[in-house]
Amino acid sequence: MKILYVTTIGATMGFFPEHIKMLESMGHTVELACNTDVSPVPEVLREHKIHNISFSRSPLSKQNLEGYKAIKRLIHREHYDIVHTHTPNASACVRLACKGMKGVKVFYTAHGFHFYKGAPIKNWLLYYPVECLCAYWTDTLITINKEDYRLAKQHMHAKRVCYIPGVGLDLGKFGEQQDKEKIRQKLRDGLSLKPDDVLLLSIGEINENKNHEVVVKALGNLSSNVHYAIGGVGDKTVYLKHLAKELRVSDRFHLLGYLNNVEDWYKAADVFVFPSFREGLSVSLMEAMASGMPCVVSKIRGNTDLIDSKGGTLFDPHDVGSITKTLQNIIMSPYKKAMGNHNVEKIKRFDLQPILSDIKKIYQTSGDKRSKTL
């Protein structure tokens, strides 16, 4: 079969090299479509045929109209058997473009609906009607967390609704290594940490949704030997720097920038902190679990699929007092190593190979009308 993989921007394709490799091993041909002007496709996928489509990450941007027209022309011209689309804006354009088009099946992986329990009303008003409408033009809707799966099963009319626990994680990259202590010491020395200092770590884009400011605010209420580091870049970087300075915690707040060695930083830190308002099923949280870290995370959809009381603690992401107390308790807990060990075991069911097997099964049964769920 001829398959088109679609994302809004090129960088998102970085989640799928192994998925695409698996599809090609089945004998399929895979091409890519995304906005490469905003961000390029990762180098590992650049040998594929790549179509630059002017999608925008802003749902109300007129640029998406151009993206819709371009993707419709592409699909009509190239006669794909399956278009597998990811991310909300590109996926709305794709499904509208494929409406009534014969001979092409549409797969849509929802990496966390923008509407969820506790979401702002504007999210429900903007995204929910669009997703419900587009579901009518979706042959297979794949959800990656349990809350989204239940909602899609009850309220969306895709021909088939499936649940797969995430995009999969190559656990081999995050296991124990002989040089763990050496790596840990080198990175901690780079931050001028003392042996008894506690390092909290967050990994992810520095934006409003990731909610790092609640941890910075809590930092001022924690012991002076507690440090907080963020690996990532984004539009809230300058704001967080000013906030840390205002709260007089600049000496304990570390912005690491974009990390090529993220697996090493999980070894260097003591507690993983994940304060997001919204997630689908976070890869960075899964990486931290696979690295044997105790995890302090916001009590939201997706995070609750991954973290239980044996592996860490959940908190209200809107409440500085809640995270302060939670961090104080886990920093002082004698069970941090046991929490990390529990997470290592629990994350095994999110390993890449079982996920690839699930995806393979979805493709193999794409013509089976009896297969409603997986």
RAWOQUI-V460634 format. One record per backbone hydrogen bond with DSSP energy under -0.5 kcal/mol. CO is the residue of the C=O (numbers start at 0). NH is the residue of the N-H. E is the energy in kcal/mol with one decimal. If there is no record, write none. Layout:
BEGIN
co->CO nh->NH e->E
co->CO nh->NH e->E
END
This chain:
BEGIN
co->0 nh->2 e->-0.6
co->0 nh->28 e->-2.7
co->1 nh->80 e->-2.6
co->1 nh->81 e->-1.7
co->2 nh->4 e->-0.5
co->2 nh->30 e->-2.6
co->3 nh->83 e->-2.8
co->4 nh->32 e->-2.3
co->5 nh->85 e->-2.2
co->7 nh->34 e->-1.8
co->8 nh->11 e->-0.8
co->9 nh->12 e->-1.7
co->9 nh->41 e->-0.5
co->10 nh->13 e->-2.0
co->11 nh->14 e->-1.9
co->12 nh->15 e->-2.1
co->15 nh->19 e->-2.7
co->16 nh->20 e->-2.4
co->17 nh->21 e->-2.1
co->18 nh->22 e->-2.1
co->19 nh->23 e->-2.3
co->20 nh->24 e->-1.8
co->21 nh->25 e->-0.9
co->22 nh->25 e->-0.5
co->22 nh->27 e->-1.9
co->23 nh->26 e->-1.6
co->28 nh->2 e->-3.5
co->30 nh->4 e->-3.2
co->31 nh->50 e->-2.9
co->32 nh->6 e->-1.9
co->33 nh->35 e->-1.0
co->33 nh->52 e->-2.5
co->34 nh->9 e->-1.7
co->34 nh->38 e->-1.1
co->38 nh->9 e->-1.1
co->41 nh->44 e->-2.2
co->42 nh->45 e->-1.6
co->44 nh->47 e->-1.7
co->47 nh->49 e->-0.5
co->48 nh->31 e->-2.7
co->49 nh->51 e->-0.6
co->50 nh->33 e->-2.1
co->50 nh->52 e->-0.7
co->52 nh->54 e->-2.1
co->53 nh->66 e->-0.5
co->56 nh->58 e->-0.6
co->57 nh->60 e->-1.5
co->60 nh->63 e->-1.4
co->61 nh->64 e->-1.1
co->61 nh->65 e->-1.1
co->62 nh->66 e->-2.0
co->63 nh->67 e->-2.6
co->64 nh->68 e->-2.1
co->65 nh->69 e->-2.5
co->66 nh->70 e->-2.6
co->67 nh->71 e->-2.1
co->68 nh->72 e->-2.0
co->69 nh->73 e->-2.2
co->70 nh->74 e->-2.6
co->71 nh->75 e->-2.3
co->72 nh->76 e->-2.2
co->73 nh->77 e->-2.7
co->74 nh->78 e->-1.4
co->74 nh->79 e->-0.6
co->80 nh->104 e->-2.6
co->81 nh->3 e->-2.3
co->81 nh->83 e->-0.6
co->82 nh->84 e->-0.7
co->82 nh->106 e->-2.5
co->83 nh->5 e->-2.4
co->84 nh->108 e->-2.3
co->86 nh->90 e->-2.1
co->87 nh->91 e->-2.2
co->88 nh->92 e->-1.9
co->89 nh->93 e->-2.6
co->90 nh->94 e->-2.2
co->91 nh->95 e->-2.0
co->92 nh->96 e->-2.3
co->93 nh->97 e->-2.1
co->94 nh->98 e->-0.6
co->95 nh->98 e->-0.7
co->97 nh->100 e->-2.5
co->99 nh->101 e->-0.6
co->100 nh->103 e->-0.7
co->104 nh->82 e->-2.7
co->104 nh->106 e->-0.6
co->105 nh->138 e->-1.5
co->105 nh->139 e->-1.9
co->106 nh->84 e->-3.1
co->107 nh->109 e->-0.7
co->107 nh->141 e->-3.1
co->108 nh->86 e->-0.7
co->108 nh->110 e->-0.8
co->109 nh->111 e->-0.8
co->109 nh->143 e->-0.8
co->115 nh->118 e->-2.5
co->119 nh->122 e->-1.0
co->119 nh->123 e->-1.2
co->120 nh->124 e->-2.5
co->121 nh->125 e->-2.2
co->122 nh->126 e->-2.5
co->122 nh->127 e->-0.9
co->123 nh->127 e->-0.6
co->123 nh->128 e->-0.7
co->125 nh->129 e->-0.6
co->126 nh->130 e->-2.6
co->127 nh->131 e->-2.5
co->128 nh->132 e->-2.3
co->129 nh->133 e->-2.8
co->130 nh->134 e->-1.6
co->131 nh->135 e->-0.6
co->132 nh->135 e->-1.2
co->133 nh->136 e->-1.5
co->134 nh->137 e->-1.7
co->136 nh->138 e->-0.5
co->137 nh->158 e->-2.2
co->139 nh->107 e->-2.8
co->139 nh->141 e->-0.6
co->140 nh->142 e->-0.5
co->140 nh->161 e->-3.0
co->141 nh->109 e->-2.8
co->142 nh->163 e->-2.6
co->144 nh->148 e->-1.9
co->145 nh->149 e->-2.4
co->146 nh->150 e->-2.1
co->147 nh->151 e->-2.8
co->148 nh->152 e->-2.4
co->149 nh->153 e->-1.8
co->150 nh->154 e->-2.5
co->151 nh->155 e->-1.8
co->159 nh->140 e->-3.1
co->161 nh->142 e->-2.7
co->163 nh->165 e->-2.5
co->168 nh->170 e->-1.4
co->168 nh->351 e->-2.1
co->169 nh->172 e->-1.7
co->170 nh->173 e->-1.7
co->171 nh->174 e->-0.6
co->176 nh->179 e->-1.6
co->178 nh->182 e->-2.6
co->179 nh->183 e->-2.8
co->180 nh->184 e->-2.5
co->181 nh->185 e->-2.1
co->182 nh->186 e->-2.3
co->183 nh->187 e->-2.2
co->184 nh->188 e->-2.5
co->185 nh->189 e->-1.6
co->186 nh->190 e->-0.7
co->187 nh->190 e->-0.8
co->187 nh->192 e->-2.4
co->188 nh->191 e->-1.6
co->193 nh->196 e->-1.9
co->197 nh->199 e->-0.6
co->197 nh->226 e->-3.4
co->198 nh->269 e->-2.9
co->198 nh->270 e->-1.6
co->199 nh->228 e->-2.6
co->200 nh->272 e->-3.1
co->201 nh->230 e->-2.7
co->204 nh->206 e->-1.4
co->205 nh->235 e->-2.1
co->206 nh->210 e->-0.8
co->207 nh->210 e->-0.8
co->208 nh->276 e->-2.4
co->210 nh->213 e->-1.1
co->211 nh->214 e->-1.1
co->211 nh->215 e->-1.8
co->212 nh->216 e->-2.5
co->213 nh->217 e->-1.5
co->214 nh->218 e->-2.0
co->215 nh->219 e->-0.8
co->217 nh->220 e->-1.9
co->218 nh->221 e->-1.4
co->222 nh->225 e->-1.9
co->224 nh->197 e->-2.6
co->224 nh->226 e->-0.5
co->226 nh->199 e->-3.1
co->227 nh->253 e->-2.8
co->228 nh->201 e->-2.2
co->229 nh->231 e->-0.7
co->229 nh->255 e->-2.9
co->229 nh->256 e->-0.6
co->230 nh->203 e->-2.6
co->231 nh->256 e->-0.5
co->232 nh->205 e->-1.9
co->233 nh->236 e->-1.3
co->235 nh->239 e->-2.4
co->236 nh->240 e->-2.0
co->237 nh->241 e->-2.2
co->238 nh->242 e->-2.5
co->239 nh->243 e->-2.6
co->240 nh->244 e->-2.0
co->241 nh->245 e->-2.6
co->242 nh->246 e->-2.2
co->243 nh->248 e->-2.9
co->243 nh->249 e->-0.7
co->244 nh->247 e->-0.9
co->248 nh->251 e->-2.0
co->249 nh->252 e->-1.0
co->251 nh->227 e->-3.0
co->253 nh->229 e->-2.4
co->253 nh->255 e->-0.7
co->256 nh->231 e->-1.1
co->257 nh->259 e->-0.5
co->260 nh->263 e->-1.6
co->260 nh->264 e->-1.0
co->261 nh->265 e->-1.2
co->262 nh->266 e->-0.7
co->263 nh->267 e->-1.3
co->264 nh->268 e->-1.6
co->269 nh->293 e->-0.6
co->270 nh->200 e->-2.3
co->271 nh->295 e->-3.2
co->273 nh->297 e->-2.5
co->281 nh->285 e->-1.6
co->282 nh->286 e->-2.5
co->283 nh->287 e->-2.2
co->284 nh->288 e->-2.1
co->285 nh->289 e->-2.5
co->286 nh->290 e->-1.4
co->287 nh->292 e->-2.0
co->288 nh->291 e->-1.7
co->293 nh->271 e->-2.4
co->294 nh->296 e->-0.6
co->294 nh->312 e->-1.9
co->295 nh->273 e->-2.7
co->296 nh->314 e->-1.8
co->297 nh->299 e->-1.8
co->299 nh->303 e->-1.9
co->300 nh->302 e->-1.2
co->301 nh->304 e->-0.6
co->301 nh->305 e->-0.8
co->302 nh->305 e->-0.8
co->302 nh->306 e->-2.9
co->307 nh->310 e->-1.7
co->307 nh->311 e->-0.9
co->310 nh->294 e->-1.8
co->312 nh->296 e->-2.6
co->314 nh->298 e->-2.9
co->314 nh->316 e->-0.6
co->315 nh->318 e->-1.7
co->317 nh->319 e->-0.6
co->318 nh->322 e->-1.8
co->319 nh->323 e->-2.4
co->320 nh->324 e->-2.3
co->321 nh->325 e->-2.2
co->322 nh->326 e->-2.9
co->323 nh->327 e->-2.4
co->324 nh->328 e->-2.3
co->325 nh->329 e->-2.2
co->326 nh->330 e->-2.5
co->327 nh->331 e->-1.6
co->328 nh->332 e->-0.7
co->332 nh->335 e->-0.7
co->334 nh->338 e->-2.4
co->335 nh->339 e->-2.4
co->336 nh->340 e->-2.4
co->337 nh->341 e->-2.2
co->338 nh->342 e->-2.2
co->339 nh->343 e->-2.0
co->340 nh->344 e->-1.6
co->341 nh->345 e->-2.6
co->342 nh->346 e->-2.4
co->344 nh->347 e->-1.0
co->345 nh->348 e->-1.2
co->346 nh->349 e->-2.2
co->347 nh->350 e->-1.4
co->349 nh->168 e->-1.3
co->350 nh->354 e->-1.4
co->351 nh->355 e->-2.7
co->352 nh->356 e->-2.1
co->353 nh->357 e->-2.0
co->354 nh->358 e->-2.4
co->355 nh->359 e->-2.6
co->356 nh->360 e->-2.1
co->357 nh->361 e->-1.9
co->358 nh->362 e->-2.2
co->359 nh->363 e->-2.5
co->360 nh->364 e->-1.8
co->362 nh->365 e->-1.2
co->364 nh->367 e->-1.9
co->366 nh->368 e->-0.9
co->367 nh->370 e->-1.5
co->369 nh->371 e->-1.4
co->371 nh->160 e->-2.0
END
